[in-house]
């Protein structure tokens, strides 16, 4: 099935609906079809067909979109709203939503098996080029709630006040971040999002499998320290004797949320920092 058909002639695009309305009114007032065709620059057969069937809209071919432009605009706004809330629609969700919308509003459609077809999906995405199927990143609910404009503004306000209060120089400002290394990664399905959006999120449940926390630290002046690894267990087993003791630790939780562990890592940063050669 061809999704991007290109017309071989310009007969349907060489006239406007306003010219067609004036030409049909002129023919109904007594002007011949051939003369009206030459005066309004419309093909004779095209004008004759519109006068005969009393059809003034500019329809290309016998196939028409299932939904109007207003209804599809509602689809686009709904997709953007869900995407901004990290609950983006997958391709299957969009096709099922289109079927439910058509059934609920008694719209004539060719959909089967309680879902829209692949051709409708491709045509919809082609008409709305600002949308694209993209791969989201798993995002927890806590992180989605915490990353908003008021919280970010409060963070930078407190950061500026702290730097001015203690006279902290740039070479003593470090960026510390943690990341999880999953032993069994699970890739979420692609969702429809906006082109150019830097981060696409998707709400996910608790991660499955073992998760190792990696803690890294670096400053803007080039100073860095070796990464530290935190393994999810209560005690160190025999295998840890082969690993560097100052670069590894254990914890009963995946993320660094204990004061004792944070102080140990801070001491580790202060003694191990160096400059990139």
RODO-2510 file (C-alpha; in nm, 4 decimals, decimal comma):
residues 277
     n   res          X          Y          Z
     1     x     0,0000     0,0000     0,0000
     2     x     0,1388     0,3401    -0,1025
     3     x     0,1328     0,5884     0,1885
     4     x     0,2892     0,8891     0,0127
     5     x     0,1224     0,9075    -0,3264
     6     x     0,2354     1,1873    -0,5607
     7     x    -0,0111     1,3171    -0,8165
     8     x     0,0969     1,3033    -1,1796
     9     x    -0,0963     1,6160    -1,2840
    10     x    -0,1996     1,9511    -1,1362
    11     x    -0,5627     1,9487    -1,2495
    12     x    -0,6908     1,9260    -0,8931
    13     x    -0,4529     2,1889    -0,7556
    14     x    -0,4678     2,4547    -1,0280
    15     x    -0,7928     2,6071    -0,9014
    16     x    -0,9276     2,7266    -0,5683
    17     x    -1,2614     2,6651    -0,4030
    18     x    -1,3532     3,0339    -0,4374
    19     x    -1,2987     3,0191    -0,8155
    20     x    -1,5091     2,7035    -0,8351
    21     x    -1,7963     2,8677    -0,6463
    22     x    -1,7930     3,1685    -0,8819
    23     x    -1,7723     2,9429    -1,1880
    24     x    -2,0663     2,7272    -1,0758
    25     x    -2,2750     3,0385    -1,0001
    26     x    -2,1925     3,1756    -1,3451
    27     x    -2,3029     2,8500    -1,5117
    28     x    -2,6249     2,8457    -1,3087
    29     x    -2,6874     3,2066    -1,4216
    30     x    -2,6771     3,1046    -1,7883
    31     x    -2,3100     3,1099    -1,8890
    32     x    -2,1877     2,8061    -2,0793
    33     x    -1,9547     2,5619    -1,9072
    34     x    -1,6824     2,6062    -2,1700
    35     x    -1,6848     2,9851    -2,1379
    36     x    -1,6834     2,9690    -1,7562
    37     x    -1,3970     2,7202    -1,7756
    38     x    -1,1873     2,9595    -1,9835
    39     x    -1,2775     3,2642    -1,7748
    40     x    -1,1991     3,1107    -1,4325
    41     x    -0,9122     2,8900    -1,5611
    42     x    -1,0680     2,5599    -1,4560
    43     x    -1,0569     2,2421    -1,6619
    44     x    -1,3769     2,1829    -1,8613
    45     x    -1,4297     1,8271    -1,7320
    46     x    -1,3650     1,9342    -1,3727
    47     x    -1,6161     2,2194    -1,3897
    48     x    -1,8713     2,0001    -1,5660
    49     x    -1,8467     1,7357    -1,2915
    50     x    -1,8873     1,9884    -1,0114
    51     x    -2,1873     2,1486    -1,1789
    52     x    -2,3496     1,8106    -1,2336
    53     x    -2,3070     1,6716    -0,8813
    54     x    -2,3227     2,0156    -0,7088
    55     x    -1,9939     1,9538    -0,5281
    56     x    -1,7894     2,2608    -0,4399
    57     x    -1,5266     2,1188    -0,2051
    58     x    -1,1805     2,0360    -0,3329
    59     x    -1,1665     1,6592    -0,2929
    60     x    -0,8698     1,4653    -0,4324
    61     x    -0,9764     1,1144    -0,5310
    62     x    -1,2519     0,9011    -0,3873
    63     x    -1,0775     0,8345    -0,0549
    64     x    -1,1284     1,0818     0,2291
    65     x    -0,9706     1,1032     0,5750
    66     x    -1,1716     0,9356     0,8491
    67     x    -1,1468     1,2380     1,0801
    68     x    -1,1654     1,6062     1,0013
    69     x    -0,8782     1,8471     1,0608
    70     x    -1,0441     1,9700     1,3812
    71     x    -1,0785     1,6162     1,5152
    72     x    -0,7191     1,5308     1,4269
    73     x    -0,6063     1,8507     1,5988
    74     x    -0,7709     1,7167     1,9147
    75     x    -0,5719     1,3956     1,8707
    76     x    -0,2487     1,5936     1,8429
    77     x    -0,3216     1,7993     2,1543
    78     x    -0,4089     1,4841     2,3473
    79     x    -0,0843     1,3175     2,2378
    80     x     0,1192     1,6232     2,3424
    81     x    -0,0537     1,6384     2,6795
    82     x     0,0165     1,2727     2,7572
    83     x     0,3737     1,3077     2,6366
    84     x     0,4327     1,6029     2,8710
    85     x     0,3054     1,3875     3,1608
    86     x     0,5411     1,0972     3,0693
    87     x     0,2533     0,8741     2,9578
    88     x     0,3147     0,8842     2,5835
    89     x     0,1005     0,6812     2,3458
    90     x     0,2481     0,3893     2,1567
    91     x     0,1541     0,3132     1,7968
    92     x    -0,0954     0,0512     1,9104
    93     x    -0,2488     0,2860     2,1691
    94     x    -0,3045     0,5546     1,9051
    95     x    -0,4698     0,3120     1,6617
    96     x    -0,6991     0,1735     1,9320
    97     x    -0,7842     0,5275     2,0450
    98     x    -0,8777     0,6223     1,6884
    99     x    -1,1145     0,3243     1,6650
   100     x    -1,2775     0,4057     1,9998
   101     x    -1,3162     0,7722     1,9048
   102     x    -1,4820     0,6818     1,5739
   103     x    -1,7187     0,4347     1,7396
   104     x    -1,8108     0,6726     2,0209
   105     x    -1,8931     0,9603     1,7834
   106     x    -2,0643     0,7443     1,5158
   107     x    -1,8038     0,8288     1,2494
   108     x    -1,7982     0,6088     0,9397
   109     x    -1,4632     0,4275     0,9266
   110     x    -1,2961     0,1268     0,7603
   111     x    -1,1236     0,0064     1,0802
   112     x    -1,1222    -0,3627     1,1694
   113     x    -1,0378    -0,5761     1,4733
   114     x    -1,1101    -0,2883     1,7129
   115     x    -0,8139    -0,0833     1,5902
   116     x    -0,7107     0,1486     1,3097
   117     x    -0,4909     0,0121     1,0338
   118     x    -0,1306     0,0749     0,9424
   119     x    -0,2291     0,2961     0,6483
   120     x    -0,4308     0,5314     0,8698
   121     x    -0,1391     0,5560     1,1131
   122     x     0,1144     0,6356     0,8403
   123     x    -0,1145     0,8984     0,6838
   124     x    -0,1818     1,0569     1,0243
   125     x     0,1895     1,0844     1,1034
   126     x     0,2553     1,2229     0,7536
   127     x    -0,0083     1,4956     0,7983
   128     x     0,1357     1,5936     1,1380
   129     x     0,5096     1,6067     1,0810
   130     x     0,5779     1,7513     1,4285
   131     x     0,5090     1,4046     1,5747
   132     x     0,7497     1,1128     1,5602
   133     x     0,7800     0,7671     1,7115
   134     x     1,0690     0,7845     1,9585
   135     x     1,2282     0,5693     2,2266
   136     x     1,1489     0,6971     2,5818
   137     x     1,3659     0,6671     2,8913
   138     x     1,2220     0,4869     3,1971
   139     x     1,1386     0,7571     3,4517
   140     x     1,0189     0,6938     3,8057
   141     x     0,7189     0,8806     3,9448
   142     x     0,9311     1,0473     4,2148
   143     x     1,1717     1,1902     3,9580
   144     x     0,8870     1,3063     3,7338
   145     x     0,7279     1,4937     4,0246
   146     x     1,0537     1,6508     4,1409
   147     x     1,1643     1,7834     3,8026
   148     x     0,9509     2,0932     3,7533
   149     x     1,0066     2,4683     3,7244
   150     x     0,9467     2,5672     4,0935
   151     x     1,1805     2,2954     4,2240
   152     x     1,4565     2,3778     3,9746
   153     x     1,4341     2,7511     4,0507
   154     x     1,4519     2,6799     4,4255
   155     x     1,7597     2,4613     4,3760
   156     x     1,9554     2,7254     4,1843
   157     x     1,8484     2,9960     4,4282
   158     x     1,9845     2,7968     4,7217
   159     x     2,2996     2,7128     4,5250
   160     x     2,3715     3,0790     4,4535
   161     x     2,3154     3,1734     4,8168
   162     x     2,5504     2,8988     4,9376
   163     x     2,8296     2,9991     4,6948
   164     x     2,8079     3,3655     4,7979
   165     x     2,7938     3,2843     5,1682
   166     x     3,1010     3,0584     5,1860
   167     x     3,2992     3,2246     4,9017
   168     x     3,3329     2,8994     4,7076
   169     x     3,5618     2,9215     4,4051
   170     x     3,5028     2,7427     4,0762
   171     x     3,7846     2,4907     4,1239
   172     x     3,6130     2,3649     4,4403
   173     x     3,2703     2,3111     4,2847
   174     x     3,2112     1,9494     4,1861
   175     x     2,9242     1,7814     4,0102
   176     x     2,8380     1,4483     4,1712
   177     x     2,5867     1,2187     4,0078
   178     x     2,4792     0,8585     4,0394
   179     x     2,3518     0,6188     3,7801
   180     x     2,2167     0,2664     3,7908
   181     x     2,3718    -0,0221     3,5994
   182     x     2,1080    -0,2878     3,5408
   183     x     2,2098    -0,6477     3,4948
   184     x     1,8862    -0,7203     3,3069
   185     x     1,7819    -0,4068     3,1150
   186     x     1,4268    -0,3772     2,9904
   187     x     1,3656    -0,1578     2,6869
   188     x     1,0259     0,0200     2,6817
   189     x     0,8285     0,0478     2,3568
   190     x     0,8528     0,3592     2,1426
   191     x     0,5953     0,6344     2,1978
   192     x     0,4842     0,9271     1,9812
   193     x     0,6540     1,2541     2,0782
   194     x     0,7615     1,5875     1,9288
   195     x     1,0558     1,6198     1,6914
   196     x     1,3448     1,8025     1,8557
   197     x     1,2470     1,7208     2,2145
   198     x     1,5678     1,6348     2,4009
   199     x     1,4258     1,3888     2,6528
   200     x     1,1299     1,1545     2,6141
   201     x     1,0170     0,9898     2,9382
   202     x     0,7891     0,6995     3,0182
   203     x     0,6577     0,6123     3,3658
   204     x     0,7732     0,2648     3,4664
   205     x     0,7323     0,0428     3,7707
   206     x     1,0159    -0,0582     3,9994
   207     x     1,3209    -0,1814     3,8157
   208     x     1,3654    -0,5567     3,7981
   209     x     1,6869    -0,7466     3,8350
   210     x     2,0037    -0,6426     4,0152
   211     x     2,0992    -0,2752     4,0081
   212     x     2,4502    -0,1504     4,0809
   213     x     2,4920     0,2174     4,1677
   214     x     2,7844     0,4007     4,0081
   215     x     2,8889     0,7311     4,1679
   216     x     3,0977     0,9724     3,9593
   217     x     3,2344     1,3182     4,0307
   218     x     3,4001     1,5852     3,8140
   219     x     3,4530     1,9610     3,8177
   220     x     3,4427     2,2163     3,5378
   221     x     3,8159     2,2852     3,5768
   222     x     3,9084     1,9275     3,4799
   223     x     3,9466     1,7672     3,8222
   224     x     3,7935     1,4229     3,8572
   225     x     3,8104     1,1101     4,0728
   226     x     3,7730     0,7405     3,9892
   227     x     3,4100     0,6215     4,0020
   228     x     3,2768     0,4452     4,3101
   229     x     3,0465     0,1418     4,2887
   230     x     2,7771     0,0511     4,5424
   231     x     2,6502    -0,3077     4,5305
   232     x     2,2989    -0,3935     4,6594
   233     x     2,3773    -0,6236     4,9528
   234     x     2,4089    -0,6161     5,3320
   235     x     2,7671    -0,7391     5,3721
   236     x     3,0730    -0,7837     5,1578
   237     x     3,1333    -1,1379     5,0410
   238     x     3,4604    -1,3092     4,9511
   239     x     3,4533    -1,1784     4,5943
   240     x     3,5002    -0,8202     4,7165
   241     x     3,8574    -0,8891     4,8271
   242     x     3,9591    -0,8736     4,4603
   243     x     3,8081    -0,5265     4,4179
   244     x     3,9578    -0,1938     4,5344
   245     x     3,8258    -0,1321     4,8833
   246     x     3,8118     0,2470     4,8459
   247     x     3,6224     0,2294     4,5161
   248     x     3,3538    -0,0194     4,6211
   249     x     3,0911    -0,0301     4,8916
   250     x     2,7688    -0,2098     4,9755
   251     x     2,4227    -0,0905     5,0744
   252     x     2,0824    -0,2427     5,1411
   253     x     1,9270     0,0026     4,8943
   254     x     2,0075     0,0794     4,5333
   255     x     2,0424     0,4560     4,5666
   256     x     2,2598     0,6630     4,7992
   257     x     2,0161     0,7748     5,0652
   258     x     2,2060     0,7198     5,3897
   259     x     2,4010     0,9847     5,5726
   260     x     2,6863     0,7491     5,6679
   261     x     2,7434     0,6363     5,3100
   262     x     2,7298     0,9942     5,1827
   263     x     2,9961     1,1069     5,4316
   264     x     3,2197     0,8181     5,3315
   265     x     3,1906     0,9067     4,9651
   266     x     3,2547     1,2753     5,0389
   267     x     3,5743     1,1842     5,2220
   268     x     3,6703     0,9644     4,9290
   269     x     3,6248     1,2562     4,6875
   270     x     3,8360     1,4916     4,8958
   271     x     4,1324     1,2507     4,9109
   272     x     4,1204     1,1129     4,5552
   273     x     4,0597     1,4149     4,3360
   274     x     4,3163     1,4933     4,0658
   275     x     4,3545     1,6888     3,7430
   276     x     4,3280     1,5436     3,3924
   277     x     4,6658     1,5554     3,2201
***
